[in-house]
Each structure stands twice: as C-alpha cells, then as structure tokens.
Amino acid sequence: MTKNNTQINSLQYSGDWRSLRGPLSIRMTNDYLFRALLQRNKKVLKALICSLLHLEMQVLNEGNWVERSLCYLCREFDNLSRGEDYGEVRPVVHIGILDFTLFEDAPEFYATYWMMNEKSYRKYSDKLRLSVLDLNCIKEATEEDRRYKIDYWAGLFKSTTWEEIKMYAESDEYLQEAADTVYKLTQEEKIRQQCEAREDYYRRTAGRERLLRETQELVREKQSQLDEKQSQLEEKQSQLEEKQSQLDEKQSQLDEKQKQLNEQQAMLDRQSNTIERGIRILICSGKTYGESRGTVAQKLEEGYGLSPEQAEAYVEKYWGEE
C-alpha cells in the first residue's frame, strides 16, 4: 500500500462510522471480512441466521458451487456419534451467499432447495436444505424476503460507500451492529492486511481468468480460421475429385471408343484376309484353267472393284504360286 493510501485510510477511519462519507476501502463482499464479522459479533451472526436460516460467502464463481455446497452439506450431515440412533441425526442447513448468479437462465434472489420426489414433489426429508442468496438479484426479492429484511442484509453486504451502509443500517439495530463491527475490524491492522491480501487475490484471480478468457477466445478464433481453411481445402478437394471423376468418365468413354475401333479394325482385318484369300484363289484358279493374266486381272477389277493397277499388283503377287 502506498503512503497516500495509508493517509487516506487513516482519515477515513477516524471517529464514528456514522459520520464517515465516501467509498469503502474494503467491502463486505470480502469473504475474510465477512467471516471476521460473524466470528467477532455473535449477535450479528444470530440475526443473519434468523433472517436466512452452515453459512458462507463466495465472491468468485469457480464453476463448482453446486458440487461444493453439496459436499459441505453432506459432510455436516454426518453428525452422529458412536452409539447414537439414526433418528437422532440433526438437521443441516447450508446457506451460500454468492456475489454471482448461480443459474443465469433462472436468476433468483433467495432460493431454497430440498430433496423431493420428482413426480409428486413430496419432500423426502426436512433434515437437508440448501439455500442460495444472490447479492446481484436484490431487485428480485419477494415480499417474504423483504419482511425478514433479507434484502437489507444483501444491500449492506453489497454497499460500496458509507452512505449506503448508513441507509441500510439506520432502521435495524442488528444491521447497525454489523456496520459498527465492520468499522472496528477494518481499523485493526492485521484484519486490514488479511482483507487487502484477499482483495489482491481477487484481482490476481480476475486477471488470470481474464487472461484465460482472452487466450480461449484467441484459440477459438484460430480454430475458426483453421476450420475455415479446412473447409476450403475440403471444397477444393471435392472439386478436384469431381474433375477427376469427369476425367475418369471421359477416359472410360475413350476406352470404350477404342475398344469399338479395335473391334472394327479386327473385323476389317478379317474381311481383308477373306478378300485376300478370295483374290488368291481366283488368280490361282485362272492360271490353272489357262486364262491369261489380263483376263484374270479384268475379273479382279469386276469382282472386287479394284483399279487396274491394284488388279495387276495382285496378279503379280500370286501368279507365280502353284
């Protein structure tokens, strides 16, 4: 703490708290101060319990309050001594005073939970109870909450200035007791150091959570970019596969045409071989029967539609064969 802050605090805590003005250097949402208040002043503790009916203030939302409160409740419920009958087990009530909203989708100022049948809503037992006071939902207080001044206690805990404390405390002696005890506690150096250490913890925790949120947001942003690139790659891959499919289809068509051409060529080759054999037989037969080369050539021209040159070439090719 700086020298200037020490001077300001020294001025602020001089005299009676009812004459003080301005912001509180340590608010009652500081859980160390809250515990010190209830330990120091049993009258305030009894008054608060009478309004609320195991009692704890939780400032930071660590995301595990439901499970944590159940552990506290069940731990306290196991209160039988050796030899005692189960029927002698004592009721346990856990009240959490939270500086955050437990269920964002269903905010409630003061909520009470029991074990009960999910169909008939019959209560299983009166000996286990969980209550939650949300300091951020004072406006949601019911008429019953106001009748027991639970909203005033919440307002006192959430006060940020001495003017607010005086406003809440002026109409109730127990709230005045609480304010007076808090004033005295915050003048004790050891208490102030512990409270300030707690405030420093809150700030460092908040800083870590902010850094974690920023890191998570950055990770989500990078992941989103990677997902987008992956999507683009998958789209391009899909386009390539489509083009490959088209190429494969065209290749298949070409292969089919080539097959048809091969079949046609094979048929032409067979026809050519057949014609070739016929020409050879005609030439050899003509020679055998004493026909002249010219006569045979003329028959080739007429029978096979050959030109004179083609006919003469075939006669030359096969005339010498026996």
Secondary structure per residue as TSV (DSSP state, phi and psi in degrees):
chain	resnum	aa	ss	phi	psi
A	1	M	-	360.0	138.9
A	2	T	-	-78.9	166.9
A	3	K	H	-62.9	-41.9
A	4	N	H	-60.7	-43.7
A	5	N	H	-62.8	-38.8
A	6	T	H	-62.7	-41.9
A	7	Q	H	-64.9	-42.7
A	8	I	H	-61.9	-44.5
A	9	N	H	-65.3	-37.3
A	10	S	H	-63.1	-40.8
A	11	L	H	-69.9	-39.1
A	12	Q	H	-65.1	-36.1
A	13	Y	T	-99.0	17.5
A	14	S	S	-87.2	137.0
A	15	G	S	84.7	-171.6
A	16	D	-	-78.5	145.0
A	17	W	G	-63.1	-23.9
A	18	R	G	-68.8	-17.1
A	19	S	G	-97.8	-0.6
A	20	L	-	-81.2	152.8
A	21	R	-	-137.7	164.5
A	22	G	S	94.0	-176.7
A	23	P	B	-72.5	152.9
A	24	L	-	-80.5	135.8
A	25	S	S	-77.6	-28.4
A	26	I	S	-133.4	117.8
A	27	R	-	-87.3	161.8
A	28	M	T	-75.8	-5.8
A	29	T	T	-76.4	-6.1
A	30	N	S	-68.8	113.1
A	31	D	H	-65.0	-26.0
A	32	Y	H	-67.8	-44.6
A	33	L	H	-64.1	-38.4
A	34	F	H	-61.5	-46.9
A	35	R	H	-65.2	-42.2
A	36	A	H	-60.5	-39.9
A	37	L	H	-59.9	-49.4
A	38	L	H	-72.4	-26.7
A	39	Q	H	-77.3	-35.0
A	40	R	H	-78.1	-37.3
A	41	N	-	-122.9	97.5
A	42	K	H	-68.1	-25.7
A	43	K	H	-64.6	-42.5
A	44	V	H	-66.0	-41.8
A	45	L	H	-58.8	-47.2
A	46	K	H	-63.8	-40.4
A	47	A	H	-64.8	-41.4
A	48	L	H	-66.2	-41.2
A	49	I	H	-65.3	-37.8
A	50	C	H	-63.0	-33.4
A	51	S	H	-77.0	-36.1
A	52	L	H	-103.3	-31.5
A	53	L	-	66.2	360.0
A	54	H	-	360.0	106.5
A	55	L	E	-131.1	126.4
A	56	E	E	-154.0	140.5
A	57	M	E	-102.9	132.3
A	58	Q	E	-123.2	118.8
A	59	V	-	-92.4	-45.9
A	60	L	S	-90.5	136.4
A	61	N	-	-87.0	100.8
A	62	E	-	-90.9	4.5
A	63	G	S	76.7	12.2
A	64	N	-	-135.7	23.3
A	65	W	H	-63.6	-40.6
A	66	V	H	-58.2	-50.8
A	67	E	H	-67.0	-39.4
A	68	R	H	-64.1	-46.6
A	69	S	H	-63.6	-37.1
A	70	L	H	-63.8	-39.4
A	71	C	H	-62.1	-45.1
A	72	Y	H	-60.1	-46.3
A	73	L	H	-62.2	-48.6
A	74	C	H	-68.7	-34.1
A	75	R	H	-62.8	-42.3
A	76	E	H	-73.6	-28.6
A	77	F	H	-69.4	-27.0
A	78	D	-	-78.2	69.4
A	79	N	-	-114.5	12.9
A	80	L	-	-78.1	140.6
A	81	S	-	-91.2	165.7
A	82	R	T	-57.3	130.8
A	83	G	T	91.5	-12.2
A	84	E	-	-78.7	149.0
A	85	D	-	-79.0	149.3
A	86	Y	G	-58.6	-31.1
A	87	G	G	-65.5	-14.7
A	88	E	G	-91.0	2.9
A	89	V	-	-61.3	137.5
A	90	R	-	-90.8	144.5
A	91	P	-	-61.6	149.5
A	92	V	E	-128.9	130.9
A	93	V	E	-121.4	126.2
A	94	H	E	-111.5	123.3
A	95	I	E	-117.1	119.3
A	96	G	E	-102.2	125.0
A	97	I	E	-101.7	109.3
A	98	L	E	-110.2	139.0
A	99	D	S	-98.5	31.0
A	100	F	S	-154.4	161.5
A	101	T	-	-89.3	122.4
A	102	L	S	-68.4	-48.0
A	103	F	-	-118.7	101.8
A	104	E	T	-62.3	-30.1
A	105	D	T	-80.7	-9.3
A	106	A	S	-146.3	68.6
A	107	P	-	-64.7	140.7
A	108	E	-	-150.9	139.5
A	109	F	S	-69.7	-57.3
A	110	Y	E	-132.9	109.4
A	111	A	E	-116.6	142.1
A	112	T	E	-123.6	137.2
A	113	Y	E	-124.1	137.2
A	114	W	-	-126.7	165.2
A	115	M	-	-83.2	125.6
A	116	M	B	-152.2	165.2
A	117	N	-	-68.8	128.5
A	118	E	T	-72.1	-16.5
A	119	K	T	-95.3	-52.0
A	120	S	T	-93.9	-11.5
A	121	Y	-	62.9	21.1
A	122	R	-	-71.5	131.4
A	123	K	B	-70.6	131.2
A	124	Y	S	-75.2	-40.2
A	125	S	-	-159.8	149.3
A	126	D	S	-89.9	1.0
A	127	K	S	-95.5	-0.6
A	128	L	E	-128.6	123.8
A	129	R	E	-145.9	138.0
A	130	L	E	-120.6	129.3
A	131	S	E	-126.2	148.5
A	132	V	E	-133.0	123.7
A	133	L	E	-106.1	117.2
A	134	D	E	-97.5	107.8
A	135	L	T	-66.3	-14.0
A	136	N	T	-95.2	4.0
A	137	C	-	-124.8	37.4
A	138	I	G	-58.3	-34.9
A	139	K	G	-64.8	-17.2
A	140	E	G	-89.1	5.1
A	141	A	-	-60.9	137.5
A	142	T	-	-85.2	173.1
A	143	E	H	-60.3	-39.7
A	144	E	H	-64.3	-41.0
A	145	D	H	-59.2	-41.7
A	146	R	H	-71.2	-34.1
A	147	R	H	-61.7	-36.0
A	148	Y	T	-93.9	8.8
A	149	K	T	58.7	30.3
A	150	I	H	-65.3	-34.7
A	151	D	H	-64.8	-32.6
A	152	Y	H	-69.1	-42.5
A	153	W	H	-60.1	-44.0
A	154	A	H	-63.5	-41.9
A	155	G	H	-63.0	-39.0
A	156	L	H	-62.6	-45.2
A	157	F	H	-64.0	-32.5
A	158	K	H	-90.1	-2.4
A	159	S	-	-59.3	141.2
A	160	T	-	-114.3	-9.6
A	161	T	B	-134.1	161.7
A	162	W	H	-68.2	-29.1
A	163	E	H	-62.6	-40.3
A	164	E	H	-65.9	-41.7
A	165	I	H	-60.4	-44.4
A	166	K	H	-63.3	-37.8
A	167	M	H	-61.8	-43.6
A	168	Y	H	-77.5	-34.4
A	169	A	H	-84.4	-20.3
A	170	E	T	-64.1	-25.3
A	171	S	T	-100.7	5.3
A	172	D	-	-147.8	126.3
A	173	E	H	-66.2	-31.1
A	174	Y	H	-73.9	-35.4
A	175	L	H	-67.7	-36.1
A	176	Q	H	-64.5	-40.7
A	177	E	H	-58.3	-44.1
A	178	A	H	-62.8	-47.2
A	179	A	H	-61.5	-42.1
A	180	D	H	-64.4	-42.6
A	181	T	H	-66.9	-41.2
A	182	V	H	-62.2	-42.1
A	183	Y	H	-58.8	-46.0
A	184	K	H	-67.7	-40.1
A	185	L	H	-62.9	-41.8
A	186	T	T	-74.5	-6.6
A	187	Q	T	-88.6	-14.3
A	188	E	S	-81.9	124.9
A	189	E	H	-59.1	-41.9
A	190	K	H	-63.9	-43.6
A	191	I	H	-64.0	-44.5
A	192	R	H	-61.4	-40.9
A	193	Q	H	-63.3	-43.3
A	194	Q	H	-64.7	-41.3
A	195	C	H	-65.0	-43.1
A	196	E	H	-66.1	-36.3
A	197	A	H	-63.2	-37.4
A	198	R	H	-67.8	-42.3
A	199	E	H	-61.4	-38.7
A	200	D	H	-64.2	-37.8
A	201	Y	H	-63.4	-43.4
A	202	Y	H	-58.2	-46.6
A	203	R	H	-64.1	-44.0
A	204	R	H	-65.7	-39.3
A	205	T	H	-64.2	-43.7
A	206	A	H	-61.7	-38.9
A	207	G	H	-63.9	-42.8
A	208	R	H	-64.8	-41.0
A	209	E	H	-65.9	-40.1
A	210	R	H	-62.6	-45.3
A	211	L	H	-61.9	-39.5
A	212	L	H	-64.1	-44.1
A	213	R	H	-61.8	-43.5
A	214	E	H	-63.3	-42.4
A	215	T	H	-63.9	-43.4
A	216	Q	H	-63.5	-39.7
A	217	E	H	-64.3	-40.7
A	218	L	H	-64.4	-41.8
A	219	V	H	-62.6	-43.6
A	220	R	H	-62.4	-40.2
A	221	E	H	-64.1	-45.1
A	222	K	H	-63.9	-40.3
A	223	Q	H	-63.6	-38.7
A	224	S	H	-63.6	-41.4
A	225	Q	H	-64.3	-42.7
A	226	L	H	-63.6	-40.5
A	227	D	H	-63.2	-39.7
A	228	E	H	-65.1	-44.0
A	229	K	H	-64.2	-39.9
A	230	Q	H	-61.5	-40.4
A	231	S	H	-63.8	-41.3
A	232	Q	H	-64.3	-42.6
A	233	L	H	-62.8	-41.5
A	234	E	H	-65.2	-37.6
A	235	E	H	-64.9	-44.2
A	236	K	H	-64.6	-39.7
A	237	Q	H	-62.0	-39.4
A	238	S	H	-64.4	-40.7
A	239	Q	H	-64.9	-42.2
A	240	L	H	-62.8	-41.5
A	241	E	H	-65.3	-37.4
A	242	E	H	-64.7	-44.6
A	243	K	H	-63.5	-40.8
A	244	Q	H	-62.5	-38.6
A	245	S	H	-63.6	-40.4
A	246	Q	H	-65.0	-42.4
A	247	L	H	-63.4	-40.9
A	248	D	H	-62.4	-39.7
A	249	E	H	-65.0	-43.5
A	250	K	H	-64.2	-40.9
A	251	Q	H	-62.0	-38.9
A	252	S	H	-64.0	-40.9
A	253	Q	H	-63.6	-43.1
A	254	L	H	-63.0	-41.6
A	255	D	H	-61.9	-39.1
A	256	E	H	-65.9	-42.4
A	257	K	H	-64.8	-40.7
A	258	Q	H	-62.9	-38.5
A	259	K	H	-62.8	-43.6
A	260	Q	H	-63.5	-42.2
A	261	L	H	-62.5	-41.8
A	262	N	H	-62.3	-42.2
A	263	E	H	-63.7	-42.6
A	264	Q	H	-63.5	-40.1
A	265	Q	H	-65.0	-40.5
A	266	A	H	-62.7	-41.2
A	267	M	H	-65.4	-41.9
A	268	L	H	-63.0	-39.6
A	269	D	H	-63.5	-40.7
A	270	R	H	-65.0	-42.7
A	271	Q	H	-63.8	-40.3
A	272	S	H	-63.1	-41.5
A	273	N	H	-65.1	-38.3
A	274	T	H	-64.1	-44.9
A	275	I	H	-62.9	-41.9
A	276	E	H	-60.9	-42.0
A	277	R	H	-66.8	-39.2
A	278	G	H	-64.2	-43.4
A	279	I	H	-61.0	-43.3
A	280	R	H	-62.3	-44.6
A	281	I	H	-63.4	-41.7
A	282	L	H	-62.1	-43.3
A	283	I	H	-65.6	-46.8
A	284	C	H	-65.1	-37.7
A	285	S	H	-67.0	-42.7
A	286	G	H	-61.2	-42.0
A	287	K	H	-64.9	-40.5
A	288	T	H	-63.4	-39.7
A	289	Y	T	-87.5	12.8
A	290	G	T	78.4	18.9
A	291	E	-	-75.0	152.7
A	292	S	-	-79.2	164.3
A	293	R	H	-61.9	-40.2
A	294	G	H	-63.7	-40.0
A	295	T	H	-64.4	-44.6
A	296	V	H	-61.1	-43.8
A	297	A	H	-60.7	-40.6
A	298	Q	H	-64.0	-41.3
A	299	K	H	-60.4	-37.4
A	300	L	H	-64.3	-41.8
A	301	E	H	-62.9	-42.0
A	302	E	H	-75.9	-41.1
A	303	G	H	-78.5	-32.5
A	304	Y	H	-119.7	3.2
A	305	G	-	66.1	35.4
A	306	L	-	-89.5	156.3
A	307	S	-	-77.5	160.7
A	308	P	H	-54.9	-40.0
A	309	E	H	-65.2	-43.1
A	310	Q	H	-65.3	-42.5
A	311	A	H	-62.2	-44.0
A	312	E	H	-63.7	-37.2
A	313	A	H	-65.7	-40.7
A	314	Y	H	-66.4	-41.4
A	315	V	H	-61.2	-42.3
A	316	E	H	-63.0	-37.2
A	317	K	H	-70.9	-41.5
A	318	Y	H	-109.2	-1.7
A	319	W	T	-67.2	-31.6
A	320	G	T	-81.2	-8.3
A	321	E	-	-77.7	150.1
A	322	E	-	-91.2	360.0
